[in-house]
């Protein structure tokens, strides 16, 4: 039986990213886990919804808070296939999320290079299934270029 | 007749902030203007919706994009009674908003002190009806303290 570890949950976030890919969206997926249970799943929908705020993480925060009936996610872990941007990291500050685990890095617009402030209690783990996460993004942008 | 200037539109944002106040929400209001016309109105609903992403600005971006049928707000002006946070400024980067006009400053968690990156084409004007905007916030927190 597969252990319920960071790799296991990142694979679930990758399933979401693949769903975004299949819709023609920049393929980023996110899930939120509480006590080993997935309480929210989301993927990027900025094109479908015509809405820059529809990043996977933002929808996952909203869904998780709705599930819990409270806006703080202190005991939750966010798994996301791409390093969060300023907006999504900024939202994680307000949600006081316990841990962020991400796959691929975003060297230009990721929160770490832009020094976005996280909540002091938020832990960060990066590089989980990094190759798989970035492969999907590279494939997406390569196909976009070939279409233009 | 009252001119359609920054003060005029900030007063409209203040009406939204007062609505938030009346609901027991931190009183922040926002509107989005395109060519002198208000295309979105919103106020903070984080408590009502149990959702940290429900800041006034975020809802205003979503509503304006929905109205326009496109996710970019390049020719739009955001009027907001309080300086945007990292999340809301981060969203404005993606929306490429033309201008941000805010009232009260947020010296601890505002985007300017936290160096959140705005889109290079976004202009910023601060301090419009600053006293009126901050008065409402101070009144809110003073009443909260008295209740506890």
Interface residues (C-beta under 8 A of the other chain):
Chain A: X46 X47 X50 X51 X52 X53 X58 X61 X62 X65 X66 X68 X69 X70 X71 X72 X85 X86 X87 X88 X89 X90 X91 X93 X94 X95 X109 X114 X115 X116 X117
Chain B: X46 X47 X50 X51 X52 X53 X58 X61 X62 X65 X66 X68 X69 X70 X71 X72 X85 X86 X87 X88 X89 X90 X91 X93 X94 X95 X109 X114 X115 X116 X117
